[in-house]
């Protein structure tokens, strides 16, 4: 896997939402978050600046989900339900892009992935313990 890719095409499962994205640092930015939504969603994301994604088709097919502080904006295809990207709460100037939507990539291609501590984000409570990074998720191949 070439982690140095910069520009790549992507789409949702039903192909109604199609886009091209330029990543901030290729696949080196791969991460997961442990907030309540990301734990259930289970996606690995990579980062891009807000101006570096172009939705070619299906922008009108994207639905928005927000919760808690409503800072993050989570987008998913209203037809197939696949999460494509979200505007990050930790950096509202960036999107997190679902790597499973990127052409030729799978979340299982990543042996190790940083886990961000979204469950204890400083905007949630005043006294919340916060660490940007809580660990590394390691995939162990089945025998």
C-alpha positions as CSV (number, residue, x, y, z in Angstrom):
1,X,0.0,0.0,0.0
2,X,1.4,3.4,-1.0
3,X,0.8,5.7,2.0
4,X,2.2,8.7,0.0
5,X,-0.8,9.0,-2.3
6,X,-2.2,12.5,-2.4
7,X,-5.2,12.7,-4.7
8,X,-7.7,9.8,-4.9
9,X,-11.2,9.2,-6.0
10,X,-13.9,7.8,-3.8
11,X,-17.6,6.9,-3.6
12,X,-20.3,5.5,-1.4
13,X,-21.5,1.9,-1.7
14,X,-24.2,2.6,-4.3
15,X,-22.0,5.0,-6.2
16,X,-24.5,7.9,-6.0
17,X,-22.0,10.0,-4.1
18,X,-18.7,10.3,-6.0
19,X,-15.8,12.5,-5.1
20,X,-12.1,13.3,-5.5
21,X,-10.0,14.2,-2.5
22,X,-6.5,15.5,-1.9
23,X,-5.2,14.2,1.4
24,X,-3.2,16.4,3.8
25,X,-0.4,13.8,4.3
26,X,-1.5,10.8,2.3
27,X,-2.5,7.7,4.3
28,X,-0.1,8.6,7.1
29,X,-2.9,10.5,8.8
30,X,-5.0,7.3,9.2
31,X,-6.9,7.3,12.6
32,X,-9.9,6.1,14.4
33,X,-11.9,7.9,17.1
34,X,-13.4,6.5,20.3
35,X,-16.3,8.9,20.6
36,X,-19.8,7.3,20.8
37,X,-20.6,7.6,17.1
38,X,-17.2,6.5,15.8
39,X,-17.1,3.5,18.1
40,X,-20.3,2.3,16.5
41,X,-19.3,3.3,13.0
42,X,-15.9,1.6,13.2
43,X,-14.4,3.5,10.3
44,X,-10.8,4.5,9.7
45,X,-10.4,8.1,8.5
46,X,-7.7,10.1,6.8
47,X,-7.6,13.9,6.8
48,X,-8.1,16.6,4.1
49,X,-8.6,20.3,4.2
50,X,-12.2,21.6,3.6
51,X,-11.3,22.9,0.1
52,X,-9.6,19.7,-1.0
53,X,-12.7,17.6,-1.6
54,X,-14.8,17.8,-4.8
55,X,-18.2,16.1,-4.8
56,X,-18.7,15.2,-8.5
57,X,-22.1,13.6,-8.2
58,X,-24.6,13.1,-5.4
59,X,-24.1,16.1,-3.2
60,X,-27.8,16.4,-3.0
61,X,-27.9,12.7,-1.8
62,X,-25.8,13.4,1.2
63,X,-27.5,13.5,4.6
64,X,-26.1,15.3,7.6
65,X,-26.0,13.9,11.2
66,X,-24.9,16.0,14.2
67,X,-25.0,15.3,17.9
68,X,-23.8,16.6,21.3
69,X,-22.0,19.9,20.6
70,X,-23.1,19.8,17.0
71,X,-19.6,21.0,15.9
72,X,-18.8,17.9,13.8
73,X,-20.8,17.3,10.7
74,X,-21.1,13.7,9.7
75,X,-22.2,13.0,6.1
76,X,-23.6,9.8,4.7
77,X,-25.4,8.7,1.6
78,X,-29.1,8.8,2.0
79,X,-29.5,5.8,-0.3
80,X,-27.0,3.2,0.9
81,X,-26.3,4.7,4.3
82,X,-22.5,4.7,4.0
83,X,-20.6,7.4,5.9
84,X,-18.3,9.2,3.4
85,X,-16.8,12.0,5.4
86,X,-17.2,14.4,8.3
87,X,-16.1,17.9,9.3
88,X,-13.9,17.3,12.3
89,X,-14.7,18.6,15.7
90,X,-11.0,18.6,16.7
91,X,-10.1,20.6,13.6
92,X,-13.2,22.2,11.9
93,X,-10.9,23.2,9.0
94,X,-10.6,19.6,8.0
95,X,-12.7,16.6,6.9
96,X,-12.1,13.1,8.0
97,X,-12.6,10.8,4.9
98,X,-13.7,7.2,5.3
99,X,-10.9,5.1,3.8
100,X,-13.3,2.4,2.9
101,X,-14.9,4.8,0.3
102,X,-11.5,5.5,-1.4
103,X,-10.8,3.5,-4.6
104,X,-8.8,0.4,-4.0
105,X,-8.5,0.8,-0.2
106,X,-9.9,-1.2,2.7
107,X,-9.7,-0.5,6.4
108,X,-8.1,-4.0,6.6
109,X,-5.1,-2.6,4.7
110,X,-3.9,-0.8,7.8
111,X,-1.8,-2.9,10.2
112,X,-1.8,-0.1,12.9
113,X,-4.1,2.9,13.3
114,X,-3.9,5.7,15.9
115,X,-7.0,6.1,18.1
116,X,-8.0,9.6,19.0
117,X,-9.7,10.3,22.3
118,X,-13.0,11.8,21.1
119,X,-14.8,10.2,24.1
120,X,-13.1,12.8,26.3
121,X,-13.0,15.8,24.1
122,X,-12.4,19.1,26.0
123,X,-15.5,20.7,24.6
124,X,-17.7,18.0,26.2
125,X,-17.2,19.0,29.8
126,X,-15.1,21.5,31.7
127,X,-13.2,19.0,33.8
128,X,-12.9,16.3,31.1
129,X,-9.5,14.5,31.1
130,X,-8.1,14.9,27.6
131,X,-5.5,13.2,25.6
132,X,-5.3,13.6,21.8
133,X,-4.1,10.1,21.4
134,X,-5.2,7.1,23.4
135,X,-3.3,4.3,21.7
136,X,-2.8,2.3,18.6
137,X,-5.3,-0.2,17.2
138,X,-3.4,-3.2,15.8
139,X,-4.9,-5.7,13.4
140,X,-3.7,-9.3,13.8
141,X,-4.3,-11.5,10.8
142,X,-6.3,-14.6,11.5
143,X,-4.5,-17.9,11.0
